[in-house]
Amino acid sequence: MSWVAWVAVVAGVLALVAVGLGLWVWQQQRRLTARIEQPSDAPGAAVEKPKGQLVAFVANPSKPDVAQLRAAVRKAAAEQYLPEPMWLETTVEDPGVGQARSAVEAGADLVVAVGGDGTVRAVAEALAGTDVPMGLMPLGTGNLLARNLDVPISDPLAALQLALDGTDKRIDVGWLRVERWESQVDDDIAEAADDLPADTDIPRDHIFLVIAGLGFDAAMVADTDDQLKAKVGWIAYFMAGVRHLHGRRLRIRLTLDDRPVQQLRSRSLLIGNCGKLPGGITLLPDAVLDDGVLDIASIDTRGGIAGWAQLFGEVVLQGIGVRNESAAKIGRIDHARARKVKIVVPGGEHVQVDGDIVGRSSEITARVDPGALVVRVAR
């Protein structure tokens, strides 16, 4: 190859290098220009923060310190760069069902129930089946679900932080249906959830997340003095229970799933989704919130105070994993499990769901809705 050819080749290579270098310089200039035009973190510059979860709070304004908690909620949201939280208060006409539904329709990523067990039931009624998680800020007397989820009971701000930072967990939901005498039942939550008249005799579902039941436990709840409960808390329930220790034993026809009907004599029949109660009592030690079944407990005593004393001892022992299987007990708890339950009590009895009396009925059914509710729990 002559020197002329070599010069031509070198010139061609240099031309290609020059073009490539020019393209690289042009790209760098574009990137630099883009950085200059993009808002910086310098003082006074508008910096777009990443969008966080939209949180809605459904609060019972009758509970103490709710106004102060609202200010704390806004402060916590601002500190964590969350959008302005929604604050929806319950009313006499609607204890929280409509408010929670409105929050979901507005795009809330989390709905927090601020109040007692009734507010929790109302919010859960609206959120069941939606996949929108429910957080808890317990302000009630029993705070039953919060106890079973290990949510802080006496520190609302710690409960708030758990709701914001926790993880989601699916739990089962229980539905109790009043098959007879629905018109004599008074449950604001169930009435707010449908379009039926309040005094309808059409059977409707009543949500429960912890324990429903009839007999002694419901009579105890019905007889609890509200003023005393406000002063001494859950101890008021036990003081009311003393007045019913000599109540009559019930004749119950019990059907579990598709099994044969059982004839029982019992003081109380409980249908549970989980089993922890105030005072460190565990009534249903085998109940698990996400196992897809309901736990049933038939509680019976004979022998007056002696029977109740033995029963109380059995409750304490089973809470630490010790079972008394003796057939000669005068105070006993018999356990069973099922997905569907039917209870018939001639003459009718008081019925309660999660500590709320709904009225009297002679026939009720209950079923479990597995994994229907998402709740926010500790990581």
C-alpha positions as CSV (number, residue, x, y, z in Angstrom):
1,M,0.0,0.0,0.0
2,S,1.4,3.4,-1.0
3,W,1.8,6.2,1.5
4,V,-1.1,8.0,-0.1
5,A,-3.3,5.0,0.7
6,W,-2.1,5.0,4.3
7,V,-2.8,8.7,4.7
8,A,-6.3,8.1,3.4
9,V,-6.9,5.3,5.9
10,V,-5.5,7.3,8.8
11,A,-7.6,10.3,7.8
12,G,-10.7,8.1,7.7
13,V,-10.0,6.7,11.1
14,L,-9.5,10.1,12.6
15,A,-12.7,11.3,11.0
16,L,-14.7,8.4,12.6
17,V,-13.0,9.2,16.0
18,A,-13.9,12.9,15.6
19,V,-17.5,12.0,14.8
20,G,-17.8,9.6,17.8
21,L,-16.1,12.2,20.1
22,G,-18.6,14.8,18.9
23,L,-21.5,12.6,19.6
24,W,-20.2,11.9,23.1
25,V,-19.7,15.6,23.9
26,W,-23.2,16.3,22.6
27,Q,-24.7,13.7,24.9
28,Q,-22.8,15.0,27.9
29,Q,-24.0,18.5,27.2
30,R,-27.6,17.3,27.0
31,R,-27.2,15.5,30.4
32,L,-25.6,18.6,32.0
33,T,-28.4,20.8,30.6
34,A,-31.0,18.5,32.0
35,R,-29.4,18.5,35.4
36,I,-29.2,22.3,35.5
37,E,-32.9,22.6,34.5
38,Q,-34.0,20.0,37.0
39,P,-35.0,21.4,40.5
40,S,-32.2,21.0,42.9
41,D,-32.1,20.4,46.7
42,A,-30.8,23.9,47.3
43,P,-32.6,26.1,49.7
44,G,-35.8,27.6,48.2
45,A,-35.9,25.0,45.4
46,A,-39.1,23.0,45.0
47,V,-38.3,19.3,45.7
48,E,-41.0,16.7,44.9
49,K,-41.1,14.2,47.8
50,P,-42.1,10.6,47.0
51,K,-45.8,10.0,47.6
52,G,-46.6,7.8,50.6
53,Q,-49.7,6.0,51.7
54,L,-53.0,7.9,52.1
55,V,-54.2,7.1,55.6
56,A,-57.8,7.6,56.7
57,F,-58.8,7.8,60.4
58,V,-62.3,6.8,61.5
59,A,-62.6,8.2,65.0
60,N,-65.3,8.1,67.7
61,P,-65.5,11.7,69.0
62,S,-67.0,10.6,72.3
63,K,-63.8,9.0,73.4
64,P,-61.4,11.0,75.6
65,D,-58.5,12.9,74.0
66,V,-59.7,12.4,70.4
67,A,-59.2,16.1,69.6
68,Q,-55.6,15.9,70.8
69,L,-55.0,12.7,68.9
70,R,-56.1,14.4,65.7
71,A,-53.3,16.9,66.0
72,A,-50.8,14.1,66.8
73,V,-51.9,12.2,63.7
74,R,-51.4,15.2,61.4
75,K,-47.9,15.8,62.9
76,A,-46.9,12.1,62.5
77,A,-48.0,12.1,58.8
78,A,-46.1,15.3,58.1
79,E,-42.9,14.0,59.7
80,Q,-43.1,10.9,57.5
81,Y,-43.9,12.9,54.3
82,L,-47.3,11.3,54.0
83,P,-50.2,13.0,52.3
84,E,-52.6,14.9,54.4
85,P,-54.5,12.2,56.3
86,M,-58.3,11.9,56.1
87,W,-60.1,12.4,59.4
88,L,-63.7,11.1,59.5
89,E,-65.7,11.1,62.7
90,T,-68.5,8.6,63.6
91,T,-72.0,9.8,64.4
92,V,-75.0,8.4,66.3
93,E,-76.6,7.4,62.9
94,D,-73.5,5.8,61.5
95,P,-70.9,4.3,63.9
96,G,-68.2,4.2,61.2
97,V,-69.4,1.9,58.4
98,G,-70.2,4.7,55.9
99,Q,-67.1,6.7,56.9
100,A,-64.8,3.8,56.2
101,R,-66.5,3.1,52.9
102,S,-66.0,6.7,51.9
103,A,-62.3,6.4,52.8
104,V,-62.0,3.4,50.5
105,E,-63.8,5.2,47.7
106,A,-61.4,8.2,48.1
107,G,-58.4,5.9,47.6
108,A,-57.2,5.4,51.1
109,D,-54.4,2.8,51.4
110,L,-55.0,2.3,55.1
111,V,-58.0,2.9,57.4
112,V,-57.4,3.3,61.1
113,A,-60.2,2.7,63.6
114,V,-59.8,5.2,66.5
115,G,-62.1,4.1,69.3
116,G,-63.4,1.0,71.1
117,D,-64.6,-2.4,70.0
118,G,-67.7,-0.9,68.3
119,T,-65.7,1.4,66.1
120,V,-63.4,-1.5,65.2
121,R,-66.5,-3.7,64.2
122,A,-67.9,-0.8,62.1
123,V,-64.7,-0.2,60.2
124,A,-64.1,-4.0,59.7
125,E,-67.7,-4.3,58.4
126,A,-66.8,-1.8,55.6
127,L,-63.3,-3.2,54.9
128,A,-64.0,-6.9,54.8
129,G,-63.4,-8.2,51.3
130,T,-61.7,-5.0,50.1
131,D,-58.0,-5.8,50.7
132,V,-57.6,-2.3,52.2
133,P,-55.8,-2.9,55.6
134,M,-57.3,-1.8,58.9
135,G,-55.1,-0.2,61.6
136,L,-56.1,0.1,65.3
137,M,-55.8,3.0,67.8
138,P,-57.6,1.4,70.8
139,L,-59.5,3.8,73.1
140,G,-62.2,1.5,74.5
141,T,-62.8,-0.6,77.6
142,G,-62.2,-4.1,76.2
143,N,-60.1,-3.4,73.1
144,L,-60.6,-7.1,72.3
145,L,-59.1,-7.3,68.8
146,A,-56.2,-5.1,69.8
147,R,-55.3,-7.5,72.6
148,N,-55.3,-10.5,70.3
149,L,-53.1,-8.7,67.8
150,D,-50.7,-7.4,70.4
151,V,-51.4,-3.8,69.5
152,P,-50.4,-1.4,72.3
153,I,-53.5,-0.8,74.5
154,S,-52.5,2.1,76.7
155,D,-50.4,4.1,74.2
156,P,-52.4,5.4,71.2
157,L,-49.3,7.0,69.7
158,A,-47.4,3.7,69.7
159,A,-50.4,2.1,68.2
160,L,-50.4,4.8,65.5
161,Q,-46.8,4.1,64.7
162,L,-47.5,0.4,64.4
163,A,-50.3,1.2,62.0
164,L,-48.1,3.3,59.8
165,D,-45.0,1.1,59.9
166,G,-46.4,-2.4,60.5
167,T,-47.0,-5.3,58.1
168,D,-50.3,-6.6,56.7
169,K,-51.9,-9.8,58.0
170,R,-55.1,-11.5,56.8
171,I,-57.5,-12.7,59.5
172,D,-60.8,-14.4,59.5
173,V,-64.1,-12.6,60.0
174,G,-67.1,-14.1,61.9
175,W,-70.7,-13.4,60.9
176,L,-73.6,-14.0,63.3
177,R,-77.0,-14.1,61.8
178,V,-80.2,-13.6,63.8
179,E,-82.6,-16.1,62.2
180,R,-85.5,-15.3,64.5
181,W,-86.6,-12.0,66.1
182,E,-84.3,-9.7,64.0
183,S,-86.9,-7.0,64.5
184,Q,-86.1,-7.1,68.3
185,V,-82.4,-6.7,67.7
186,D,-80.6,-3.4,67.8
187,D,-77.2,-3.2,66.1
188,D,-76.3,0.1,64.6
189,I,-73.4,-1.3,62.7
190,A,-75.4,-4.0,60.9
191,E,-78.2,-1.5,60.2
192,A,-75.7,1.0,58.7
193,A,-74.3,-1.7,56.4
194,D,-77.4,-2.4,54.4
195,D,-80.5,-0.7,53.1
196,L,-83.0,-2.7,55.1
197,P,-85.3,-0.9,57.7
198,A,-84.0,-1.0,61.3
199,D,-87.0,-3.0,62.4
200,T,-86.9,-5.6,59.7
201,D,-87.6,-9.2,60.4
202,I,-85.4,-10.3,57.5
203,P,-82.3,-12.1,59.0
204,R,-79.1,-10.0,58.7
205,D,-75.5,-10.6,59.5
206,H,-73.7,-9.1,62.5
207,I,-69.9,-9.0,62.3
208,F,-67.7,-10.2,65.1
209,L,-63.9,-10.4,65.1
210,V,-63.2,-11.9,68.5
211,I,-66.1,-13.7,70.4
212,A,-69.9,-13.8,70.0
213,G,-72.2,-15.7,72.4
214,L,-75.4,-16.0,74.3
215,G,-76.3,-16.9,77.8
216,F,-74.3,-15.8,80.9
217,D,-71.7,-13.8,79.0
218,A,-74.3,-11.8,77.1
219,A,-76.4,-11.2,80.2
220,M,-73.3,-9.9,82.0
221,V,-72.6,-7.5,79.2
222,A,-76.2,-6.3,79.1
223,D,-76.2,-5.7,82.8
224,T,-72.9,-3.7,82.9
225,D,-73.3,-0.2,84.2
226,D,-71.8,2.3,81.6
227,Q,-70.8,4.8,84.2
228,L,-69.0,2.2,86.3
229,K,-67.3,0.9,83.1
230,A,-66.1,4.4,82.4
231,K,-64.5,4.6,85.9
232,V,-63.1,1.1,86.4
233,G,-62.9,-0.3,82.9
234,W,-63.3,-4.0,82.1
235,I,-63.6,-4.9,85.8
236,A,-67.2,-3.6,85.6
237,Y,-68.1,-6.6,83.5
238,F,-67.0,-9.0,86.2
239,M,-68.9,-7.0,88.8
240,A,-72.0,-7.4,86.6
241,G,-71.3,-11.1,86.2
242,V,-71.6,-11.7,90.0
243,R,-75.3,-10.8,89.8
244,H,-75.8,-13.6,87.3
245,L,-73.9,-16.5,89.0
246,H,-77.2,-18.1,90.0
247,G,-78.9,-17.7,86.6
248,R,-80.7,-20.6,85.0
249,R,-78.9,-23.2,82.8
250,L,-79.9,-23.1,79.2
251,R,-81.3,-25.9,77.0
252,I,-79.5,-25.6,73.7
253,R,-79.8,-27.4,70.4
254,L,-76.4,-27.1,68.7
255,T,-75.5,-28.0,65.2
256,L,-71.9,-27.9,64.0
257,D,-71.4,-28.0,60.2
258,D,-73.3,-31.0,58.9
259,R,-73.0,-33.1,62.1
260,P,-76.0,-34.4,64.1
261,V,-77.8,-32.0,66.4
262,Q,-76.5,-32.0,70.0
263,Q,-78.7,-31.3,73.1
264,L,-76.8,-29.3,75.7
265,R,-77.3,-27.9,79.2
266,S,-75.1,-24.8,79.5
267,R,-74.7,-21.5,81.2
268,S,-73.2,-19.9,78.1
269,L,-72.2,-20.8,74.6
270,L,-69.4,-18.9,72.9
271,I,-68.4,-18.7,69.3
272,G,-64.9,-17.4,68.9
273,N,-62.4,-16.2,66.3
274,C,-59.7,-15.7,68.9
275,G,-59.7,-16.1,72.6
276,K,-57.9,-13.4,74.7
277,L,-60.0,-11.3,77.0
278,P,-59.1,-8.5,79.4
279,G,-57.5,-9.4,82.7
280,G,-55.1,-11.9,81.1
281,I,-58.0,-14.4,80.6
282,T,-57.8,-16.8,77.7
283,L,-61.3,-18.4,77.1
284,L,-60.4,-20.1,73.8
285,P,-56.8,-21.3,74.0
286,D,-57.0,-23.1,70.6
287,A,-58.6,-20.2,68.7
288,V,-56.4,-18.7,65.9
289,L,-57.3,-15.6,63.9
290,D,-56.3,-17.0,60.5
291,D,-57.1,-20.8,60.7
292,G,-60.4,-20.6,58.8
293,V,-62.6,-22.1,61.5
294,L,-64.6,-21.0,64.5
295,D,-63.9,-22.2,68.1
296,I,-67.0,-23.1,70.2
297,A,-67.0,-23.3,73.9
298,S,-69.9,-24.5,76.1
299,I,-69.5,-23.2,79.6
300,D,-71.5,-24.9,82.4
301,T,-71.5,-25.0,86.2
302,R,-73.4,-26.8,88.9
303,G,-73.0,-26.6,92.7
304,G,-73.4,-22.8,93.0
305,I,-70.3,-20.9,94.0
306,A,-68.2,-24.0,94.1
307,G,-68.9,-24.7,90.5
308,W,-68.0,-21.2,89.4
309,A,-64.8,-21.4,91.5
310,Q,-63.8,-24.6,89.7
311,L,-64.7,-23.1,86.4
312,F,-62.5,-20.0,87.0
313,G,-59.6,-22.3,88.0
314,E,-60.0,-24.2,84.7
315,V,-60.0,-21.0,82.7
316,V,-56.8,-19.9,84.4
317,L,-55.1,-23.3,83.9
318,Q,-56.1,-23.6,80.2
319,G,-54.6,-20.2,79.7
320,I,-51.2,-21.6,80.5
321,G,-51.8,-24.8,78.6
322,V,-53.1,-27.1,81.3
323,R,-56.4,-29.0,80.7
324,N,-58.5,-30.8,83.3
325,E,-60.1,-33.7,81.5
326,S,-62.0,-35.1,84.5
327,A,-65.6,-36.1,83.8
328,A,-66.7,-35.3,87.4
329,K,-66.1,-31.6,87.2
330,I,-69.0,-29.4,88.4
331,G,-67.6,-26.4,86.4
332,R,-66.5,-27.2,82.9
333,I,-65.7,-25.9,79.5
334,D,-66.2,-28.1,76.5
335,H,-64.5,-27.1,73.2
336,A,-65.4,-27.8,69.6
337,R,-64.5,-26.4,66.2
338,A,-66.6,-25.8,63.0
339,R,-67.1,-23.5,60.0
340,K,-70.8,-23.2,60.5
341,V,-72.8,-23.1,63.8
342,K,-76.5,-23.2,64.4
343,I,-77.9,-22.5,67.9
344,V,-81.5,-22.8,69.0
345,V,-82.6,-21.7,72.5
346,P,-86.3,-22.1,73.3
347,G,-87.6,-18.9,74.8
348,G,-84.7,-16.8,73.6
349,E,-81.6,-15.4,75.2
350,H,-79.4,-12.2,75.1
351,V,-76.9,-12.3,72.2
352,Q,-73.6,-10.3,72.1
353,V,-70.9,-9.8,69.5
354,D,-67.5,-8.6,70.6
355,G,-69.0,-7.2,73.8
356,D,-71.9,-5.4,72.1
357,I,-75.4,-6.6,73.0
358,V,-77.6,-6.9,69.9
359,G,-80.7,-8.1,71.7
360,R,-82.5,-11.4,72.2
361,S,-83.0,-14.3,69.9
362,S,-84.2,-17.9,70.0
363,E,-82.2,-19.0,66.9
364,I,-78.9,-17.8,65.6
365,T,-76.3,-19.1,63.1
366,A,-72.7,-18.2,62.6
367,R,-70.1,-18.7,59.9
368,V,-66.5,-17.9,59.3
369,D,-65.2,-15.9,56.3
370,P,-61.6,-17.0,56.0
371,G,-59.0,-14.3,55.4
372,A,-61.6,-11.7,54.6
373,L,-60.0,-8.8,56.5
374,V,-56.5,-7.4,56.3
375,V,-55.1,-5.8,59.5
376,R,-51.9,-4.0,60.2
377,V,-49.8,-5.7,62.9
378,A,-46.2,-5.4,64.2
379,R,-43.4,-6.7,61.9
